[in-house]
Amino acid sequence: MSYLTSSLFCGLITDSIRMLSVTNCRLRGVERRCLVPPSPTQKVQRLKKKILDLGPIHPGRITQQFNVCGTPGCRCKDPKRPRKHGPYHNLSYTFQGRSRTLFIRPECVAEMKRRTQRYGKWRELVEQFIQASIDSAREEVLSRDGKA
């Protein structure tokens, strides 16, 4: 097994173990503490908390841009060794069907990178939340009707 495969596998195991709940169970007549998977309702509650704990988010991607100005004789127009102006940082995103691109001041780049990374994590958590909600509905509502 390659390093990448084993690290992904270990990550899946770690995440699965982290989701298990500890409860008392009876095994061969002896009361013990056992690890059991959480119910879909417990998963929904855990995911809600994770989503709320993320902090500020922002959609998009941050890119760098280097520009050439129109000033004759500027360093960016040097015929032998041109040096463009920059880097300038842009945040590009689409929201409500509209694409936007904003310039970001250098002192704000690190914070906006954190926000866009948290946005990616938020999207993953929302997908998991939807799946857990569907599972919860199947377990709680549909199974009562005998249709699940």
C-alpha positions in Angstrom: 0.0 0.0 0.0 1.5 3.4 -1.0 2.0 6.2 1.5 -0.8 8.2 0.0 -3.3 5.3 0.0 -2.4 4.4 3.6 -2.6 8.0 4.8 -6.1 8.3 3.1 -7.1 5.0 4.6 -5.9 6.0 8.1 -7.7 9.3 7.7 -10.9 7.5 7.0 -10.5 5.2 10.0 -9.7 8.2 12.2 -12.8 10.1 11.1 -14.9 7.0 11.5 -13.6 6.4 15.0 -14.1 10.0 15.9 -17.8 9.7 15.0 -18.4 6.6 17.2 -20.2 7.1 20.5 -19.4 5.3 23.8 -22.3 3.4 25.4 -22.9 0.6 27.8 -23.6 -2.8 26.2 -24.0 -6.3 27.3 -21.5 -8.8 25.8 -21.6 -12.4 26.9 -23.5 -11.5 30.0 -20.9 -8.8 31.0 -21.7 -5.1 31.1 -19.1 -3.2 29.1 -18.5 0.1 27.4 -18.8 -0.2 23.7 -18.2 2.0 20.7 -21.3 2.3 18.5 -22.0 4.4 15.5 -24.0 7.5 16.2 -27.6 7.7 15.1 -28.4 9.9 12.1 -30.0 12.4 14.4 -26.7 12.6 16.5 -24.8 13.1 13.2 -27.0 16.0 12.3 -26.4 17.6 15.7 -22.6 17.2 15.4 -22.6 18.6 11.9 -24.7 21.6 12.9 -22.1 22.4 15.7 -19.2 22.0 13.2 -20.8 24.3 10.8 -21.5 26.9 13.4 -17.9 26.7 14.8 -16.3 27.4 11.4 -16.2 31.2 11.7 -16.4 33.7 8.8 -16.5 32.2 5.3 -16.3 33.6 1.8 -16.7 31.9 -1.6 -14.1 32.2 -4.3 -10.5 31.8 -5.2 -7.5 34.1 -4.7 -5.1 34.6 -7.6 -2.0 36.8 -8.2 -1.7 39.2 -11.0 1.3 41.1 -12.4 0.7 44.2 -14.7 2.4 46.2 -17.3 1.7 50.0 -17.1 1.6 52.5 -19.9 4.4 54.8 -18.7 7.2 55.0 -21.3 10.6 54.1 -19.8 9.1 52.2 -16.8 10.9 49.1 -15.5 8.0 47.0 -16.8 8.8 48.1 -20.4 12.6 47.4 -20.2 13.5 45.7 -23.5 16.2 43.5 -21.9 14.7 42.7 -18.5 11.2 43.8 -18.0 9.9 43.6 -14.4 6.1 43.7 -14.1 4.3 45.5 -11.3 2.7 43.4 -8.6 1.8 41.0 -7.3 -1.8 42.2 -7.0 -4.2 39.8 -5.4 -7.7 39.2 -6.8 -10.6 37.4 -5.2 -13.0 35.9 -7.9 -16.3 34.4 -7.0 -19.8 33.8 -8.2 -22.8 34.5 -6.0 -26.5 34.6 -7.0 -25.5 34.0 -10.6 -23.2 37.1 -10.8 -19.4 36.8 -11.1 -17.3 39.3 -9.3 -13.6 40.0 -9.0 -12.2 42.2 -6.2 -8.7 43.4 -5.5 -7.5 42.5 -2.1 -5.0 44.7 -0.1 -1.8 42.8 0.8 -2.5 43.0 4.5 -5.9 41.3 3.9 -4.7 38.4 1.8 -4.0 36.0 4.6 -7.5 36.5 6.2 -9.3 36.1 2.9 -7.4 32.9 2.2 -8.5 31.5 5.5 -12.1 32.5 4.8 -12.1 30.9 1.3 -10.6 27.7 2.8 -13.3 27.6 5.5 -15.9 28.1 2.7 -14.6 24.9 1.1 -14.9 23.1 4.4 -18.4 24.5 4.9 -19.5 23.1 1.6 -18.2 19.6 2.6 -20.0 19.8 5.9 -23.3 21.0 4.3 -23.1 17.9 1.9 -22.6 15.6 5.0 -25.4 17.5 6.8 -27.9 16.9 3.9 -26.9 13.2 3.8 -27.3 12.8 7.6 -30.7 14.6 7.4 -31.9 12.2 4.7 -30.7 9.2 6.7 -32.4 10.6 9.8 -35.7 11.0 7.9 -35.5 7.5 6.6 -34.8 6.2 10.1 -37.4 8.2 12.0 -40.2 9.0 9.6 -40.2 6.5 6.8 -39.5 3.4 9.0 -42.6 4.3 11.1 -44.7 4.0 8.0 -43.0 0.7 7.1 -41.8 2.1 3.7 -38.1 2.4 4.3 
